[in-house]
């Protein structure tokens, strides 16, 4: 069957169309993406304003039209941290449902971590052993660890690249004091969780998903996305230590000129790099592997698991 996953994230609204059936690997058929940056549309009270909701409704309608054009049988719609943490989330969900017929499922941070972990487990298989999975989104950082398809420990921290950029890194390039303050904040937040994971022992394999990690891997020498999903891509802590100050010293325009860095994400890259470096350092990870599957694939896989065979 042809399924669509509609992901209303902090940065983008992304429709991923996949051909899938139980027992088989889901195959991507189409991608429709719109930059919305919901996390930046919150007002002083933490609510998504009327204009932001109108833009969200318009983008969801466009995605539904794209799904219909591609012959999608069923759309699985969900929202993550930007909607989850909006003070008027219920109102936003109601307006979207009334205008589009789409009832967004709001995933908790732990749900995000678990579904992303499932996708990574299915991609790497049982031979990968104990997995540690890291995912930096626009609004949050998800960390999950385990031996099975359900992680033993999964947490979500408010350390998304978009959120941190808007709150901490105000200059272009950011001031050195801003960068230093954010570095302290990020490391303190992550350090609180390390004990929850270390009691399970060292992971056998560390992987990362998300656009932030993919871009960091690319600028530090990993293969281009055009070379396909089966090319091994790695990111080392040593490379991050070298690149974090470079990225912080660049303007957004300069970062956008780096290989693999999109114009829309260039402004968030220093914050994302600080989170990535801190996570690898505090968890004692020297290198990790980039996983091409993430949350959207996890949603598809969970749906397939519940289909009758």
Residue frames as qw, qx, qy, qz and C-alpha x, y, z in Angstrom:
[[0.000, 0.889, 0.459, 0.000, 0.00, 0.00, 0.00],
 [0.370, 0.454, -0.043, 0.809, 1.07, 3.59, -0.46],
 [0.439, -0.736, -0.435, 0.277, 1.21, 5.48, 2.83],
 [0.242, 0.702, -0.073, 0.665, 1.96, 9.11, 3.60],
 [0.539, -0.486, -0.439, 0.530, 3.50, 10.42, 6.81],
 [0.073, 0.828, 0.132, 0.540, 2.66, 14.06, 7.50],
 [0.639, -0.298, -0.366, 0.608, 5.21, 15.41, 9.98],
 [0.047, -0.918, -0.108, -0.379, 4.44, 18.84, 11.45],
 [0.743, -0.167, -0.288, 0.581, 7.79, 19.66, 12.99],
 [0.295, -0.766, -0.149, 0.550, 9.41, 22.71, 14.52],
 [0.183, -0.429, 0.424, 0.776, 11.16, 23.64, 11.25],
 [0.247, 0.134, -0.657, -0.700, 9.20, 22.03, 8.43],
 [0.768, 0.169, 0.402, -0.469, 5.95, 20.37, 7.48],
 [0.090, 0.428, -0.828, -0.352, 7.05, 17.28, 5.60],
 [0.890, 0.162, 0.174, -0.390, 4.93, 14.75, 3.72],
 [0.063, -0.440, 0.868, 0.222, 6.86, 11.55, 3.02],
 [0.863, 0.201, -0.040, -0.461, 5.12, 9.11, 0.67],
 [0.144, -0.437, 0.887, 0.040, 6.27, 5.51, 0.92],
 [0.794, 0.075, -0.458, -0.391, 5.31, 2.22, -0.71],
 [0.133, -0.380, 0.813, -0.420, 5.08, -0.30, 2.09],
 [0.833, -0.215, -0.315, -0.401, 3.64, -3.60, 3.20],
 [0.720, -0.583, 0.343, -0.156, 4.25, -5.82, 6.24],
 [0.893, -0.147, 0.348, 0.245, 7.57, -7.65, 6.17],
 [0.655, 0.503, 0.195, 0.529, 9.11, -5.45, 3.48],
 [0.390, -0.282, -0.077, 0.873, 11.37, -2.43, 3.54],
 [0.237, 0.855, 0.359, -0.290, 9.38, 0.81, 3.01],
 [0.543, 0.179, 0.363, 0.736, 10.44, 2.48, -0.22],
 [0.030, 0.602, 0.157, -0.782, 10.30, 6.30, -0.51],
 [0.443, 0.522, 0.641, 0.347, 8.19, 7.40, -3.47],
 [0.131, 0.742, 0.220, 0.619, 7.76, 11.16, -3.00],
 [0.416, -0.396, -0.416, 0.705, 8.67, 13.98, -0.63],
 [0.020, 0.772, 0.301, 0.560, 6.79, 17.24, -0.22],
 [0.535, -0.369, -0.390, 0.653, 8.32, 19.75, 2.18],
 [0.037, 0.842, 0.182, 0.507, 7.52, 23.30, 3.27],
 [0.394, 0.053, -0.460, 0.794, 9.62, 25.49, 5.57],
 [0.336, -0.759, -0.435, -0.349, 7.23, 26.81, 8.22],
 [0.333, 0.245, -0.504, 0.759, 9.39, 27.29, 11.35],
 [0.508, -0.667, -0.457, -0.297, 6.54, 26.99, 13.81],
 [0.655, -0.415, -0.362, 0.517, 8.94, 27.28, 16.73],
 [0.295, -0.020, 0.009, 0.955, 9.73, 30.84, 15.59],
 [0.225, -0.464, -0.437, -0.737, 6.05, 31.79, 15.32],
 [0.474, -0.550, -0.641, 0.252, 5.37, 31.52, 19.05],
 [0.066, -0.831, -0.035, -0.550, 4.38, 34.77, 20.73],
 [0.012, 0.549, -0.569, 0.612, 5.55, 35.99, 24.11],
 [0.696, -0.273, 0.388, -0.539, 3.03, 33.77, 25.88],
 [0.284, -0.242, 0.922, 0.102, 4.20, 30.68, 24.02],
 [0.628, 0.469, 0.547, -0.294, 1.16, 30.49, 21.73],
 [0.354, 0.128, 0.635, 0.674, 1.09, 30.05, 17.95],
 [0.203, 0.398, 0.122, -0.886, -0.57, 33.20, 16.63],
 [0.661, 0.519, 0.400, -0.366, -3.50, 33.33, 14.25],
 [0.452, 0.742, -0.388, -0.309, -1.24, 34.06, 11.28],
 [0.071, -0.440, 0.895, 0.026, 0.92, 31.07, 12.12],
 [0.542, 0.184, 0.777, -0.263, -2.11, 28.78, 12.36],
 [0.622, 0.674, 0.081, -0.390, -3.37, 30.08, 9.00],
 [0.287, 0.672, -0.650, -0.210, 0.00, 29.29, 7.43],
 [0.294, -0.201, 0.926, -0.121, -0.02, 25.82, 9.00],
 [0.645, 0.408, 0.539, -0.357, -3.50, 25.14, 7.62],
 [0.545, 0.731, -0.217, -0.347, -2.43, 26.24, 4.13],
 [0.105, 0.555, -0.820, -0.090, 0.66, 24.01, 4.21],
 [0.455, 0.011, 0.860, -0.232, -1.34, 21.00, 5.45],
 [0.675, 0.569, 0.267, -0.387, -3.82, 21.51, 2.60],
 [0.401, 0.712, -0.517, -0.255, -0.95, 21.57, 0.10],
 [0.142, -0.357, 0.921, -0.062, 0.41, 18.34, 1.57],
 [0.605, 0.250, 0.678, -0.336, -2.98, 16.66, 1.31],
 [0.636, 0.681, -0.062, -0.358, -3.22, 17.66, -2.35],
 [0.210, 0.622, -0.745, -0.115, 0.25, 16.22, -2.96],
 [0.379, -0.126, 0.892, -0.210, -0.77, 12.99, -1.21],
 [0.689, 0.463, 0.415, -0.373, -3.88, 12.71, -3.37],
 [0.496, 0.730, -0.360, -0.302, -1.87, 13.36, -6.53],
 [0.127, 0.505, -0.854, 0.003, 0.51, 10.53, -5.61],
 [0.735, -0.096, -0.578, -0.341, -2.26, 8.03, -4.88],
 [0.038, 0.250, -0.782, 0.570, -1.73, 7.79, -1.13],
 [0.490, -0.385, -0.746, -0.236, -4.23, 5.43, 0.51],
 [0.568, -0.740, -0.350, 0.083, -3.79, 6.69, 4.05],
 [0.243, 0.680, -0.286, 0.630, -2.03, 9.66, 5.66],
 [0.682, -0.459, -0.455, 0.342, -0.52, 9.33, 9.13],
 [0.114, 0.790, -0.045, 0.601, -0.40, 12.89, 10.53],
 [0.678, -0.532, -0.350, 0.367, 1.55, 13.87, 13.62],
 [0.076, 0.901, -0.126, 0.407, 3.06, 16.92, 15.29],
 [0.727, -0.046, -0.440, 0.525, 6.13, 17.25, 17.48],
 [0.423, -0.337, -0.441, 0.717, 7.57, 19.77, 19.94],
 [0.012, 0.120, 0.101, 0.988, 6.45, 23.10, 18.42],
 [0.531, -0.394, -0.412, -0.626, 2.76, 22.17, 18.61],
 [0.671, -0.319, -0.640, 0.195, 3.19, 20.02, 21.71],
 [0.437, -0.287, -0.396, 0.754, 4.58, 22.90, 23.73],
 [0.066, -0.375, -0.224, -0.897, 2.40, 25.71, 22.39],
 [0.140, 0.110, 0.643, -0.745, 0.18, 27.09, 25.12],
 [0.613, 0.313, 0.127, -0.714, -2.76, 27.05, 22.71],
 [0.054, -0.211, 0.928, 0.301, -2.07, 23.58, 21.30],
 [0.314, 0.395, 0.842, -0.191, -5.68, 22.41, 21.67],
 [0.355, 0.754, 0.164, -0.528, -6.97, 25.44, 19.77],
 [0.128, 0.574, -0.634, -0.503, -4.39, 24.93, 17.00],
 [0.160, -0.012, 0.978, 0.135, -5.30, 21.25, 16.63],
 [0.354, 0.563, 0.665, -0.341, -9.00, 22.07, 16.53],
 [0.315, 0.752, -0.097, -0.571, -8.57, 24.73, 13.83],
 [0.052, 0.414, -0.810, -0.412, -6.43, 22.44, 11.69],
 [0.237, 0.195, 0.951, -0.034, -8.97, 19.62, 12.01],
 [0.364, 0.670, 0.460, -0.455, -11.89, 21.89, 11.17],
 [0.285, 0.755, -0.255, -0.533, -10.20, 23.44, 8.13],
 [0.264, 0.507, -0.762, -0.305, -8.51, 20.34, 6.69],
 [0.927, -0.082, -0.177, -0.320, -10.09, 17.27, 8.24],
 [0.656, 0.301, -0.596, 0.353, -6.65, 16.25, 9.52],
 [0.671, -0.720, 0.015, -0.174, -6.46, 15.30, 13.18],
 [0.392, 0.630, -0.585, 0.328, -2.82, 15.68, 14.13],
 [0.861, -0.408, -0.276, 0.129, -1.53, 13.20, 16.69],
 [0.039, -0.880, 0.375, -0.287, 0.75, 15.06, 19.06],
 [0.853, 0.045, -0.451, 0.260, 3.71, 12.85, 19.92],
 [0.564, -0.815, 0.101, 0.085, 5.33, 13.14, 23.29],
 [0.119, 0.805, -0.579, -0.037, 9.09, 13.59, 23.40],
 [0.508, -0.298, 0.805, -0.070, 9.48, 10.03, 24.67],
 [0.779, 0.441, 0.425, -0.133, 7.32, 8.77, 21.77],
 [0.452, 0.843, -0.273, -0.100, 9.59, 10.61, 19.33],
 [0.147, -0.642, 0.752, -0.026, 12.64, 8.96, 20.87],
 [0.659, -0.034, 0.738, -0.137, 11.07, 5.50, 20.83],
 [0.748, 0.595, 0.265, -0.129, 9.86, 5.68, 17.22],
 [0.318, 0.838, -0.440, -0.052, 13.21, 7.04, 16.03],
 [0.366, -0.471, 0.799, -0.072, 14.93, 4.23, 17.92],
 [0.784, 0.243, 0.552, -0.148, 12.67, 1.67, 16.21],
 [0.630, 0.767, -0.071, -0.097, 13.65, 3.05, 12.80],
 [0.070, 0.761, -0.644, 0.032, 17.36, 2.87, 13.64],
 [0.587, -0.236, 0.761, -0.141, 17.02, -0.66, 15.00],
 [0.807, 0.437, 0.381, -0.114, 15.26, -1.86, 11.83],
 [0.470, 0.836, -0.277, -0.063, 17.87, -0.16, 9.64],
 [0.054, 0.672, -0.728, 0.124, 20.94, -1.59, 11.39],
 [0.817, -0.019, -0.549, -0.176, 19.41, -4.87, 12.56],
 [0.823, -0.565, -0.039, -0.054, 20.03, -7.06, 15.57],
 [0.840, 0.116, -0.142, 0.511, 23.74, -7.44, 14.81],
 [0.138, 0.718, -0.141, 0.668, 24.25, -3.81, 15.88],
 [0.482, -0.180, -0.681, 0.521, 23.77, -4.92, 19.50],
 [0.209, -0.720, -0.468, 0.468, 23.07, -2.26, 22.09],
 [0.317, 0.582, 0.316, 0.678, 22.16, 0.97, 20.28],
 [0.160, -0.596, -0.288, 0.732, 22.50, 4.56, 21.44],
 [0.301, 0.587, 0.541, 0.521, 20.45, 6.82, 19.16],
 [0.157, -0.488, -0.179, 0.840, 20.70, 10.64, 19.06],
 [0.241, 0.614, 0.594, 0.460, 18.32, 12.93, 17.17],
 [0.136, -0.378, -0.177, 0.898, 18.55, 16.75, 17.14],
 [0.211, 0.682, 0.646, 0.270, 15.35, 18.35, 15.89],
 [0.102, 0.618, 0.104, 0.772, 14.26, 21.94, 15.67],
 [0.473, -0.687, 0.010, -0.552, 12.70, 21.93, 19.13],
 [0.769, -0.519, 0.320, -0.192, 14.22, 19.03, 21.05],
 [0.236, 0.503, -0.831, -0.006, 17.00, 16.49, 21.41],
 [0.929, -0.169, 0.014, -0.330, 15.94, 12.86, 21.66],
 [0.087, 0.519, -0.842, 0.117, 18.19, 10.18, 23.16],
 [0.918, -0.117, 0.059, -0.373, 17.33, 6.47, 23.30],
 [0.059, 0.516, -0.852, 0.062, 19.26, 3.33, 24.26],
 [0.814, -0.100, 0.414, -0.396, 18.52, -0.37, 24.20],
 [0.282, -0.242, 0.895, 0.245, 19.06, -3.89, 22.93],
 [0.370, 0.422, 0.828, 0.007, 15.57, -4.55, 21.55],
 [0.156, 0.520, 0.493, 0.680, 13.14, -2.64, 19.33],
 [0.351, -0.874, -0.240, -0.236, 11.75, -0.84, 22.37],
 [0.340, 0.563, -0.471, 0.588, 14.50, 1.18, 24.09],
 [0.565, -0.353, -0.626, 0.405, 15.35, 0.61, 27.72],
 [0.213, -0.626, -0.255, 0.706, 15.71, 4.37, 28.25],
 [0.300, 0.540, 0.452, 0.644, 14.34, 7.23, 26.15],
 [0.193, -0.665, -0.327, 0.643, 14.40, 10.93, 26.94],
 [0.333, 0.714, 0.333, 0.518, 13.59, 14.20, 25.21],
 [0.402, -0.494, -0.200, 0.744, 15.35, 17.43, 26.14],
 [0.266, 0.916, 0.269, -0.133, 14.43, 21.01, 25.08],
 [0.385, -0.593, 0.418, 0.570, 17.69, 21.33, 23.13],
 [0.664, 0.568, 0.445, 0.197, 16.52, 21.62, 19.53],
 [0.507, 0.031, 0.206, 0.837, 18.71, 23.63, 17.16],
 [0.000, -0.621, -0.386, -0.683, 15.94, 26.08, 16.26],
 [0.522, -0.786, -0.328, -0.040, 14.78, 26.63, 19.83],
 [0.667, -0.473, -0.037, 0.575, 18.32, 27.29, 21.11],
 [0.403, 0.251, 0.268, 0.838, 19.21, 29.60, 18.24],
 [0.141, -0.719, -0.373, -0.568, 16.17, 31.79, 18.83],
 [0.596, -0.773, -0.214, -0.027, 16.73, 31.95, 22.59],
 [0.710, -0.554, 0.124, 0.417, 20.51, 32.10, 22.91],
 [0.524, -0.095, 0.403, 0.744, 22.36, 32.98, 19.69],
 [0.242, 0.836, 0.383, -0.310, 21.00, 36.36, 18.65],
 [0.010, 0.765, -0.353, -0.539, 23.91, 37.77, 16.65],
 [0.870, 0.421, 0.240, 0.088, 25.03, 36.89, 13.13],
 [0.641, -0.013, -0.756, 0.131, 27.59, 35.61, 13.80],
 [0.625, -0.715, -0.301, -0.085, 26.74, 35.08, 17.46],
 [0.097, -0.837, 0.414, -0.344, 28.76, 36.82, 20.12],
 [0.478, 0.276, -0.793, 0.257, 31.41, 34.67, 21.81],
 [0.221, -0.152, 0.655, -0.706, 29.72, 35.20, 25.18],
 [0.771, 0.093, 0.017, -0.630, 26.42, 33.91, 23.76],
 [0.756, 0.272, -0.588, -0.096, 28.13, 30.80, 22.44],
 [0.227, 0.268, -0.793, 0.498, 29.87, 30.18, 25.76],
 [0.460, -0.081, 0.467, -0.751, 26.65, 30.59, 27.74],
 [0.844, 0.160, -0.177, -0.481, 24.78, 28.23, 25.43],
 [0.581, 0.318, -0.739, 0.122, 27.59, 25.68, 25.68],
 [0.064, -0.193, 0.754, -0.624, 27.28, 25.68, 29.49],
 [0.650, 0.052, 0.241, -0.719, 23.50, 25.36, 29.32],
 [0.804, 0.257, -0.425, -0.326, 23.53, 22.48, 26.83],
 [0.459, 0.283, -0.799, 0.267, 26.12, 20.51, 28.75],
 [0.251, -0.141, 0.654, -0.700, 24.30, 20.94, 32.05],
 [0.761, 0.118, 0.051, -0.636, 21.02, 19.71, 30.51],
 [0.790, 0.277, -0.528, -0.144, 22.56, 16.64, 28.89],
 [0.218, 0.363, -0.796, 0.434, 24.72, 15.78, 31.91],
 [0.546, -0.172, 0.455, -0.682, 21.59, 15.32, 34.04],
 [0.896, 0.169, -0.015, -0.410, 20.54, 12.37, 31.87],
 [0.428, 0.539, -0.725, -0.016, 23.85, 10.55, 31.39],
 [0.251, -0.269, 0.843, -0.392, 23.47, 8.46, 34.53],
 [0.769, 0.205, 0.326, -0.511, 20.13, 7.07, 33.31],
 [0.798, 0.512, -0.268, -0.173, 21.95, 5.60, 30.31],
 [0.233, 0.616, -0.730, 0.184, 25.36, 4.66, 31.72],
 [0.575, -0.274, 0.663, -0.394, 23.85, 2.19, 34.19],
 [0.909, 0.301, 0.159, -0.239, 22.96, -0.01, 31.20],
 [0.735, -0.201, 0.459, 0.456, 26.58, -0.25, 30.08],
 [0.034, -0.497, 0.417, 0.760, 28.39, 1.01, 27.00],
 [0.755, 0.503, 0.143, -0.396, 26.54, 0.83, 23.68],
 [0.729, -0.009, 0.563, 0.390, 27.82, -1.40, 20.89],
 [0.342, 0.381, 0.482, 0.711, 26.84, 1.07, 18.20],
 [0.004, -0.611, -0.301, 0.733, 26.07, 4.80, 18.32],
 [0.281, 0.423, 0.615, 0.603, 23.94, 6.32, 15.56],
 [0.055, 0.456, 0.234, -0.857, 22.40, 9.69, 14.85],
 [0.290, 0.595, 0.674, 0.329, 19.49, 10.86, 12.73],
 [0.014, 0.888, 0.296, -0.353, 18.15, 14.27, 11.70],
 [0.506, 0.811, 0.068, 0.286, 19.13, 17.00, 9.29],
 [0.238, -0.917, 0.313, -0.065, 21.49, 18.59, 11.79],
 [0.704, -0.398, 0.559, 0.181, 23.64, 15.49, 12.17],
 [0.767, 0.433, 0.391, 0.267, 23.57, 14.83, 8.42],
 [0.299, 0.927, -0.046, 0.220, 24.79, 18.35, 7.65],
 [0.404, -0.799, 0.445, 0.005, 27.52, 18.15, 10.29],
 [0.809, -0.097, 0.534, 0.228, 28.70, 14.85, 8.86],
 [0.652, 0.668, 0.255, 0.251, 28.70, 16.28, 5.34],
 [0.122, 0.958, -0.198, 0.170, 30.79, 19.36, 6.17],
 [0.479, -0.662, 0.576, 0.013, 33.29, 17.15, 8.01],
 [0.038, 0.474, -0.808, -0.349, 33.81, 14.94, 4.97],
 [0.552, 0.179, 0.794, -0.179, 30.94, 12.44, 4.71],
 [0.232, 0.190, 0.756, 0.582, 29.54, 11.41, 1.33],
 [0.304, 0.026, -0.134, -0.943, 26.92, 13.54, -0.44],
 [0.607, 0.186, 0.572, -0.519, 23.26, 12.51, -0.13],
 [0.664, 0.517, -0.267, -0.470, 23.22, 11.96, -3.90],
 [0.237, 0.413, -0.879, -0.033, 25.44, 8.91, -3.38],
 [0.688, -0.214, -0.608, -0.334, 22.50, 7.08, -1.80],
 [0.636, -0.629, 0.150, -0.422, 21.42, 5.84, 1.64],
 [0.983, -0.146, -0.068, 0.087, 23.67, 2.77, 1.73],
 [0.517, 0.538, -0.351, 0.566, 26.96, 4.67, 1.81],
 [0.627, -0.506, -0.437, 0.401, 28.39, 4.66, 5.32],
 [0.101, 0.757, -0.045, 0.644, 28.55, 8.15, 6.79],
 [0.659, -0.406, -0.463, 0.431, 30.30, 8.90, 10.06],
 [0.055, -0.877, 0.068, -0.472, 30.80, 11.89, 12.33],
 [0.695, -0.066, -0.497, 0.514, 33.64, 12.08, 14.83],
 [0.398, -0.851, -0.247, 0.238, 33.96, 14.05, 18.03],
 [0.532, -0.309, 0.207, 0.761, 37.38, 15.27, 16.89],
 [0.218, 0.391, 0.497, 0.744, 35.83, 16.83, 13.78],
 [0.241, -0.834, -0.457, -0.194, 33.13, 18.52, 15.85],
 [0.531, -0.658, -0.092, 0.525, 35.70, 20.00, 18.24],
 [0.406, -0.077, 0.355, 0.839, 37.40, 21.52, 15.21],
 [0.055, 0.445, 0.577, 0.682, 34.23, 22.76, 13.49],
 [0.251, -0.763, -0.571, 0.171, 32.17, 24.17, 16.37],
 [0.244, -0.657, -0.039, 0.712, 34.25, 27.38, 16.72],
 [0.179, -0.018, 0.574, 0.799, 34.46, 27.72, 12.92],
 [0.071, -0.573, -0.738, -0.350, 30.68, 27.54, 12.54],
 [0.273, -0.782, -0.430, 0.360, 30.14, 29.99, 15.40],
 [0.278, -0.503, 0.165, 0.802, 32.48, 32.51, 13.77],
 [0.155, 0.186, 0.675, 0.697, 30.71, 32.37, 10.39],
 [0.422, 0.167, 0.088, -0.887, 27.69, 34.36, 9.27],
 [0.711, 0.278, 0.565, -0.312, 24.55, 32.53, 8.20],
 [0.636, 0.709, -0.152, -0.263, 25.36, 33.33, 4.59],
 [0.133, 0.633, -0.763, -0.026, 28.84, 31.86, 4.92],
 [0.470, -0.119, 0.843, -0.230, 27.51, 28.67, 6.50],
 [0.741, 0.475, 0.301, -0.367, 24.98, 28.29, 3.69],
 [0.501, 0.714, -0.446, -0.200, 27.94, 28.03, 1.31],
 [0.304, -0.429, 0.847, -0.077, 29.29, 24.92, 3.06],
 [0.369, 0.080, -0.838, -0.393, 28.73, 21.54, 1.39],
 [0.349, -0.318, -0.881, -0.008, 25.39, 20.00, 2.29],
 [0.078, -0.389, -0.525, 0.753, 24.13, 22.98, 4.32],
 [0.114, 0.674, 0.626, 0.374, 20.75, 24.34, 3.26],
 [0.060, 0.438, -0.034, 0.897, 20.04, 28.06, 3.42],
 [0.578, -0.577, -0.240, -0.524, 17.07, 27.46, 5.71],
 [0.862, -0.441, -0.221, 0.120, 19.10, 25.52, 8.29],
 [0.583, 0.420, -0.272, 0.640, 22.36, 27.49, 8.14],
 [0.205, -0.677, 0.202, -0.677, 21.34, 29.81, 10.97],
 [0.827, -0.462, 0.082, -0.310, 20.70, 26.90, 13.33],
 [0.861, 0.264, -0.396, 0.181, 23.89, 24.97, 12.66],
 [0.178, 0.511, -0.594, 0.595, 26.11, 26.44, 15.44],
 [0.606, -0.332, 0.393, -0.607, 23.54, 25.55, 18.10],
 [0.969, 0.081, -0.091, -0.214, 23.06, 22.10, 16.62],
 [0.658, 0.446, -0.510, 0.328, 26.83, 21.57, 16.54],
 [0.146, -0.503, 0.572, -0.631, 27.14, 22.57, 20.20],
 [0.828, -0.177, 0.249, -0.470, 24.47, 20.00, 21.13],
 [0.927, 0.276, -0.252, -0.010, 26.11, 17.29, 19.02],
 [0.408, 0.528, -0.583, 0.463, 29.56, 17.95, 20.46],
 [0.387, -0.437, 0.519, -0.624, 28.25, 17.97, 24.02],
 [0.926, -0.053, 0.086, -0.364, 26.32, 14.73, 23.55],
 [0.845, 0.340, -0.379, 0.162, 29.31, 12.88, 22.09],
 [0.191, 0.539, -0.582, 0.578, 31.62, 14.22, 24.79],
 [0.500, -0.369, 0.458, -0.636, 29.37, 13.53, 27.78],
 [0.953, 0.014, 0.116, -0.278, 28.41, 10.05, 26.56],
 [0.498, -0.522, 0.647, 0.246, 32.05, 9.22, 25.81],
 [0.790, 0.473, 0.388, 0.046, 31.46, 8.68, 22.08],
 [0.364, -0.444, 0.433, 0.695, 34.39, 9.12, 19.70],
 [0.177, 0.147, -0.578, -0.783, 32.38, 8.57, 16.51],
 [0.558, 0.315, 0.623, -0.449, 28.87, 7.74, 15.38],
 [0.201, 0.132, 0.787, 0.568, 27.19, 6.56, 12.22],
 [0.376, 0.184, -0.008, -0.908, 24.44, 8.48, 10.42],
 [0.326, 0.293, 0.897, -0.055, 21.18, 6.54, 10.05],
 [0.077, -0.110, -0.480, -0.867, 19.10, 7.44, 6.99],
 [0.405, -0.546, -0.668, -0.302, 15.87, 6.40, 8.73],
 [0.036, 0.130, -0.467, 0.874, 14.35, 8.47, 11.52],
 [0.330, 0.191, 0.589, -0.713, 11.00, 9.44, 13.07],
 [0.625, 0.317, -0.155, -0.696, 8.89, 9.37, 9.91],
 [0.543, 0.222, -0.790, -0.178, 10.10, 5.89, 9.02],
 [0.018, 0.020, -0.871, 0.491, 9.46, 4.81, 12.60],
 [0.516, 0.226, 0.305, -0.768, 5.83, 5.96, 12.31],
 [0.677, 0.315, -0.458, -0.482, 5.43, 3.96, 9.08],
 [0.377, 0.204, -0.896, 0.115, 7.05, 0.86, 10.58],
 [0.204, 0.060, 0.742, -0.636, 4.84, 0.98, 13.67],
 [0.644, 0.277, 0.048, -0.711, 1.76, 1.28, 11.46],
 [0.625, 0.307, -0.660, -0.283, 2.86, -1.72, 9.37],
 [0.101, 0.161, -0.915, 0.357, 3.40, -3.75, 12.53],
 [0.368, 0.203, 0.629, -0.654, -0.28, -3.35, 13.35],
 [0.599, 0.293, -0.343, -0.662, -1.65, -4.27, 9.93],
 [0.878, -0.037, 0.430, -0.205, -3.17, -7.74, 9.56],
 [0.075, -0.480, 0.776, 0.401, -0.94, -10.15, 7.63]]
